[in-house]
Amino acid sequence: QVQLVESGGGLVQAGASLRLSCAASGSGFSSYGLGWFRQASGKEREFVSAISWGGGRRAYTDSVKDRFTISRDNAKNTVYLQMNNLKPEDTAVYFCVAKRFGSADGGSYDYWGQGTQVTVSS
């Protein structure tokens, strides 16, 4: 079992950067594939990015490629999402997710955080 707590959201102007963090508690962090989803108001939740449990594979949705970078620090039990050149359409609640031995190749996730709000003004 793992608990996830996101931080780092906020209100920024278009073109700015933010780094989201997700701290995990529980054992076996290094064996979890991790990722980020987001949900904008009135829209369905969508996949943003994922990193495999070994850290060697990363995946991104097309709209954030070349702007967002996912990384993990197993020593700190934390996964990050560096978001650069933010756009108003990135405005959403961002959720951290985890699943045992996830390989960043899609599928469902077993654990979800509570979410952190990111708002990008034009």
ROSE-696697 format. One record per residue (C-alpha): x, y negated, z; residue in three letters; residue number from 1. Coordinates in nm, 3 decimals, m for minus. Example, Ala and Ser with C-alpha at 12.3 -4.5 7.8 and 13.67 -1.06 7.14 Angstrom:
REC 1.230 0.450 0.780 ala 1
REC 1.367 0.106 0.714 ser 2
END
This chain:
REC 0.000 0.000 0.000 gln 1
REC 0.120 m0.352 m0.077 val 2
REC m0.020 m0.694 0.005 gln 3
REC 0.043 m0.984 m0.230 leu 4
REC 0.046 m1.356 m0.149 val 5
REC 0.087 m1.615 m0.422 glu 6
REC 0.223 m1.966 m0.384 ser 7
REC 0.352 m2.249 m0.598 gly 8
REC 0.039 m2.363 m0.775 gly 9
REC m0.059 m2.726 m0.801 gly 10
REC m0.163 m3.017 m1.017 leu 11
REC 0.083 m3.127 m1.285 val 12
REC 0.081 m3.322 m1.608 gln 13
REC 0.112 m3.161 m1.948 ala 14
REC 0.473 m3.080 m2.030 gly 15
REC 0.572 m3.024 m1.668 ala 16
REC 0.699 m2.704 m1.508 ser 17
REC 0.591 m2.494 m1.214 leu 18
REC 0.725 m2.178 m1.059 arg 19
REC 0.478 m1.940 m0.905 leu 20
REC 0.596 m1.697 m0.640 ser 21
REC 0.434 m1.382 m0.513 cys 22
REC 0.558 m1.231 m0.191 ala 23
REC 0.480 m0.869 m0.127 ala 24
REC 0.460 m0.693 0.206 ser 25
REC 0.463 m0.320 0.253 gly 26
REC 0.715 m0.060 0.155 ser 27
REC 0.852 0.044 m0.178 gly 28
REC 0.849 m0.291 m0.354 phe 29
REC 1.114 m0.186 m0.602 ser 30
REC 0.891 0.097 m0.723 ser 31
REC 0.608 m0.134 m0.826 tyr 32
REC 0.544 m0.281 m1.165 gly 33
REC 0.432 m0.641 m1.118 leu 34
REC 0.246 m0.897 m1.318 gly 35
REC 0.034 m1.205 m1.343 trp 36
REC m0.322 m1.256 m1.461 phe 37
REC m0.518 m1.578 m1.479 arg 38
REC m0.878 m1.682 m1.486 gln 39
REC m1.000 m2.017 m1.606 ala 40
REC m1.334 m2.152 m1.491 ser 41
REC m1.616 m1.986 m1.681 gly 42
REC m1.385 m1.745 m1.861 lys 43
REC m1.280 m1.385 m1.820 glu 44
REC m0.966 m1.290 m1.641 arg 45
REC m0.674 m1.243 m1.882 glu 46
REC m0.331 m1.087 m1.874 phe 47
REC m0.040 m1.332 m1.866 val 48
REC 0.281 m1.140 m1.803 ser 49
REC 0.425 m0.823 m1.651 ala 50
REC 0.759 m0.678 m1.551 ile 51
REC 0.833 m0.309 m1.515 ser 52
REC 0.924 m0.148 m1.188 trp 53
REC 1.286 m0.115 m1.303 gly 54
REC 1.292 m0.474 m1.427 gly 55
REC 1.403 m0.379 m1.776 gly 56
REC 1.080 m0.445 m1.958 arg 57
REC 0.879 m0.763 m1.972 arg 58
REC 0.557 m0.845 m2.150 ala 59
REC 0.378 m1.171 m2.223 tyr 60
REC 0.055 m1.275 m2.379 thr 61
REC 0.115 m1.460 m2.705 asp 62
REC 0.000 m1.798 m2.576 ser 63
REC 0.276 m1.816 m2.314 val 64
REC 0.568 m1.658 m2.499 lys 65
REC 0.873 m1.889 m2.508 asp 66
REC 0.723 m2.099 m2.226 arg 67
REC 0.680 m1.859 m1.931 phe 68
REC 0.937 m1.624 m1.779 thr 69
REC 0.866 m1.346 m1.531 ile 70
REC 1.134 m1.221 m1.294 ser 71
REC 1.164 m1.022 m0.975 arg 72
REC 1.392 m1.021 m0.674 asp 73
REC 1.371 m0.686 m0.500 asn 74
REC 1.584 m0.809 m0.211 ala 75
REC 1.319 m1.071 m0.135 lys 76
REC 1.016 m0.859 m0.229 asn 77
REC 0.911 m1.139 m0.459 thr 78
REC 0.803 m1.179 m0.819 val 79
REC 0.817 m1.515 m0.995 tyr 80
REC 0.654 m1.678 m1.291 leu 81
REC 0.847 m1.974 m1.427 gln 82
REC 0.610 m2.185 m1.634 met 83
REC 0.756 m2.453 m1.860 asn 84
REC 0.593 m2.699 m2.097 asn 85
REC 0.257 m2.649 m1.933 leu 86
REC m0.054 m2.725 m2.133 lys 87
REC m0.408 m2.811 m2.021 pro 88
REC m0.522 m2.472 m2.147 glu 89
REC m0.295 m2.309 m1.887 asp 90
REC m0.528 m2.440 m1.616 thr 91
REC m0.655 m2.140 m1.421 ala 92
REC m0.630 m1.944 m1.101 val 93
REC m0.323 m1.723 m1.128 tyr 94
REC m0.325 m1.380 m0.966 phe 95
REC m0.030 m1.161 m0.881 cys 96
REC m0.077 m0.789 m0.941 val 97
REC 0.107 m0.466 m0.871 ala 98
REC 0.091 m0.098 m0.948 lys 99
REC 0.317 0.188 m0.857 arg 100
REC 0.570 0.263 m1.129 phe 101
REC 0.408 0.017 m1.364 gly 102
REC 0.597 m0.015 m1.690 ser 103
REC 0.455 m0.344 m1.823 ala 104
REC 0.280 m0.166 m2.107 asp 105
REC m0.075 m0.253 m2.014 gly 106
REC m0.339 m0.075 m1.815 gly 107
REC m0.505 m0.165 m1.489 ser 108
REC m0.343 m0.276 m1.166 tyr 109
REC m0.412 m0.143 m0.820 asp 110
REC m0.327 m0.444 m0.604 tyr 111
REC m0.425 m0.807 m0.644 trp 112
REC m0.342 m1.124 m0.459 gly 113
REC m0.592 m1.395 m0.370 gln 114
REC m0.473 m1.631 m0.642 gly 115
REC m0.321 m1.976 m0.666 thr 116
REC m0.469 m2.266 m0.860 gln 117
REC m0.275 m2.426 m1.144 val 118
REC m0.421 m2.742 m1.294 thr 119
REC m0.260 m2.914 m1.590 val 120
REC m0.383 m3.260 m1.679 ser 121
REC m0.353 m3.408 m2.028 ser 122
END
